[in-house]
Amino acid sequence: MLAIGLMSGTSLDGIDAALIETDGRAAVRAIAFRGEAYSDVARAELAEATRMALTFDRPRASPPIVAAGELITRTHVLAVQKLLREAGVSAQDVGVIGFHGQTVAHRPDRGWTWQIGNGQAMAEATGITCVSDFRSADVAGGGQGAPLLPVYHAALAAGLTRSVAVLNLGGVANITFIGADGVGTDGALMAFDTGPANGLIDSWVEAETGARFDAGGALAASGTIDETVLSAMLDHPWFDAAPPKSLDRSDFTIQPARGLSAADGAATLTAFTAATVATALDHLPARPRRLIVAGGGRHNPTLLAMIAARTGLTPEPSDSLGWNGDAMEAEGFAYMAVRTLENLPISFPDTTGVAAPLVGGVIHRA
């Protein structure tokens, strides 16, 4: 069926909307994609909602978060309408929307995760069945609620010689190991968060220069890594913990780099991301032969060079395989929405730590 996927990441830069055709199994065909940037006002509103949500001991309504949820729903509905118009596709021809919403807090250690956005309102506004709240059932089942993209990574990689690893460099980085036997075979599909990716780098660059990110990794390339700061940041028990495991973007901060120059801080935080990827490889069941990189971090040549130096693998941007690295997360939630309708699992013991393969998501009928 035709399916739309929607993703708004913790970087708060905007909405990714993708249209694919899939059976929720091995058949996947990308059709259209568009990115919709948030305005500065919207970005500030979402940042404040996230800040507030992190102070709560559980999800609960508050006026700023309710308003942010309405903003998320409204802007995502518009993104769907624009995507359909650009693709020349009628809403009546689309089987489902996978609506991830916006994560404002992710606390699986406390038994909850929180994505804002109203799936029922989405279904009614678009006239298309919607699947939302993909993570809560997994967390309730003892899982980490993340990462969820591994099942889609495995579908994309079905034609590749195994074993491969797919590294997603978003605000937080996660890695998917795809072994020789395919999805659902014990040990064949494994995933976990590796640590911060672009999140700390972006926060540092914005604080020090006012820019939203280190374009082309130029600032980091001009700096010198502070090995003392880097070593201190890596001396964190989370990196030694066995997977599955997941992070909230706020779990690590730029504070250890305070006092460094803008360039040296960028270099050190970029090296930190690279070093945590290298550490993560030690937790995989086997050494991957290939490292495929998706997410915004694949546009940072300084980061990719540091990853190569520390892992001994050559990071391959996903686009070189014909995969749209900007669309992948949105496509993944379209794919997972179809799996939800087909009563197929989206998370597994070796991807999130849930006790058994689990069908996730809440279905909203138009």
N, C-alpha and C positions, 0 to 999 in steps of 0.2 A: 504494500500500500504506500501511498504518498504520506509522508510524515514531516512535520516541522519541529525543529528543536530550538530552544531558546536558552541562552546562557549569559549571565552577568557575573563576572568574576570579582574577587576581592580587591582587584586593582581599581575598581570603580571607574573604569575608563569608558564603559558603554555596554551595549547589548550586541551579542552575536546571534544572528538568526539564520538557520540553514534549512533547506528543503531537500529531502532525500527520498528515494524509493527503496524499500527494504521489506524483507519478510521477517525481520528480527532474528534471522539466523545467519547464513553465509552470504546471502544476496544483499549487496549494498551498492546503490548508485547515487552519487551526488548530483544534484540538479541546479541548485541556486544557493547563493549566500550573500548576506549583506551585513555590514557593521553599522551600528547606530551609536554615535558618541553622545555621552551625557553632557549637558551644559554644566558650567561651573556651579550654578545654583543647585542643580540636581545632585551633582557630585558631593557638594557640601552637605546637603540634606541626608544623603545616604551615609556619609562618613559620620555624621552626628548620631544617626540611628544605630550604627555599628558600635560607636563608642558607648552609647547608653546601654545597649544590649549586653555588652561585656561586663557591665556592673551588676547584672541581675544573676540570681542563683537559679533561675529557671525562666523559660519564656513567659512573658505576660504583656498585656496591652499597656501601652502608654501613648499619649498623643503624638509625640514625634515619630514613634515606630509605626503607629497606625497610618500616619500621613505618608511615611516612606513606603509602606506596603502598597498604598493606593498609587503612589508615584510609579513604583515598579510595575504594577499591573497595567496602568494606563500607557506607559511608554512601551511595554512589551506588546500590547494589543496593536499599537501603531506600527511597531516593527513587523508584526505578522502581516498587517494589511499592505505595507509597502513591499514586503518580500513577495507576496502573492501577485501584486500588481506588476512588479518587475519580471517575475517568472512567467506571467501570462497564465496563471493557474487560478481556477475558481476554488473558493473555500469548500464548496460541496464535493470537490474531488479529493480533498485531504482527509485522511482517516483519523489523524490524531495530532495533537500538539504536545510535545514534551516540554513543560514549563518548569525550569529549575528554580526560578526566583533568585533572590539575593540572600546569600548567607550573611547574617549579622552576628552570629556567634556559633561556634562549633565546639561542644563540650562533651564528647563521648565518654570522657573519664567521669563525668557527673551524670551520665545517662540521658543527655539530650543534645539535640542539634536544632538550629533555628534558621529556616529560610522564609523570608517574607515574600508576599505575592499571593493573590487570590485565584486559585485554579478554577473555581466555579464561575467567577466573574469573567475570566478569560474565555471559558467555553461559551458563555452566553453572549459575550461581545463579538466573538468571531464566528459562532455557529459551528464550531468544530469541537469534538470530544477532546478533553484535556487531561493529561496525567501530570500531577504535581507532587510535591513533598516526597521526593525520591529517597531521602536519607533516613527518615524517622523510624521506619519499620526495622531497618538494619540495626540502628542503635538500640532500639527496644529489644532486639533479639540478641544483644550482646556484642554486636559488631561496632566498628569504628565509624560507619556511615560514609567512609571515604577510603581510598578513591573508588569511584564508580565506573570510570571510563574503561577499565581493563577488558570488560566483555566486548566493547566496541573495538578496542585496539586489536583484540584477537581476531575479530571478523575482518578487519582491514588487512591483517598480516597473514591471513589464511593461505595466500599463495606464495609466501616467502619461505626460503629455507630456514628452518629453525636451528638453533635457538636465537631469539632476538629480544632486545629490551626496548621499550618505548618510554622515553623520558619526556614528561610534560613539564615545561618550565613556565609556570604561571606565577601568581603571587607566592604560592607554595609549590614546591616541586614534588612530583610523584613518579614512580617508575613501575612499569608493568613488565614482568618477565613471562615470555611465552615459550614454553618448552616444546618438546617434539610431538606430544600426543593430542594437542588441541584443548579446547575449552571443556571444563568439567571433569577432566582427569586429574586425579590428585597429583599435585606437584607440577602440572603443566602450565597453570596460570597462577601467577603470584604477583601481588602488588602492595605498595605501601608508600606513604609520604617519605621523602628523603630529607626534607628540611626546607628552609626558606629558599626561594628562587629569586624572582624579580622584586618581591615585596620589600625586603630590606634595602636593596639597591635603589629602588624608586623612592622610598621614604628618605633615604640619605640625600639623594640628589635634589629632591624637592626642598628639603630643609636647608641645604647648603647653597643651592644655586637658584631655586625657584622653578627649575624645569621639572617636568613630570617623570622623566626617565633619562637614563644615560644613553643618548642616541648613538647607535653604532658602537657602544662601549668605549667611546673616545675618552671620557673623563677617567675611567679606570685604567685605560691603556697609558695615560700620561702620568699615573701615580705609581707609588711603590708600596708593595704589600708590607704591612706591619706584622711580622711573624709572631710577635708577643701577643698582640691583640687576637690574631687568628687562632693561635694555640689556645688561648683562654676561651674563645667562643666554641671551639671544638671540644673542649673539656666539659661536656654536658652529658649527663647520663642518658638522655633521650637517644643519642646516636648509637649507644651500645645496646639499647633495648631491642629485643627480637621483634620482627614484624609478625602480624600486621599492626600498623600504628598510623595515626594521622595527627595533623596539626591544625590549629587555628593560626591565621596570619599573625595574630597578636602575641603568639607564644614566644617569639624572639623579637628583640628590639635593636635599634641602632646605637643604644647607649654605650656599649663597649668601644665603639669607634669614636666617641666624642673626644675632641682634642686633636684629632688628626686633621690634616688639610683636606679640602674637598676631594682632591684627586687621590690622595693616599687612602682616605676612607672608602672611596668607591672601589679602588683596587682591592682593598682588604675584604670588603663585603662580597665582591665578586668572587674572590678566591675562596671565601667561606662557602658560597653556594657550590662551587666546583669541588671543594674538598668533601662536602657532605654527600655529593653524588658518588664520589670514589668510595667513601665509607659504606654507602648503601650497597654497592656491588658485592661487598663481602657477605651480605645477608642473603644473597640470591642462591638458589639451589645449584646453579652452575654458572660459569662465566659466559656471558652472552657473546656471540660472534659479531653482532652488529648492535649499534646504539642509535636508534632513530629518535630525533628530537622534534617535539611539537611545542606549541605555545609561543608567547611573545619573546621568550628568551632565546629562541633560535635566530632572532635578528641581531643578537649581540655577539659579534665575532670575538671580542675579548673573552667573554664568558665561555664560548665554545672552545677557544684555544686553551683556556685554563682547564676545562673538563678533559680535553684530549691529553694534556700533559699529565694530569693526575690519574686518569683511568687507563691510559694506554690504548684507548679506543678512539676511532675517528667519528665524532658526532655527525650523523647524516640528517640534515634538515628534512622533515617529513615531505616537503614539497618535491624533493628530488625523486620520490616514489610515486608522485602523482596525487598525494594526499594534501588537502588544503589545511595547513597547520593552524591557520586562523579560525577555520570553521570546525575543527575536529571536536571540540567540546559540545558545541551546539548540535552537530550531527550525532554525537553520541547520545544526547538526551532524546533526540528524535528516535533513534534506534532502540533505546531502552523503553520509550513509551510504547512502541510496537510490541516489544517483549512483554510488557505489563499486560497489554490487551490480550496477548496470546498465552498468558499465564506461564511465562518463562522466567527463570531467575535472572536477576541483574547483579547480585552480589554473592560471593562465595567464601568459604572458610579461609582460603589463602589469599583473598583480596581485601576483605574487611575484618575477618575474624569472626563473622557470624557463625552460629553453630552448624547450620546446614544451608545449602543454596536457597536463596530467598527471592521471591517475587516482591519487588518494592513499588512504591508509588501509589497515589490515590487517584482514582478515576472520577472525572467530572463530566457528566453528559450535557450536551448543549440543550 
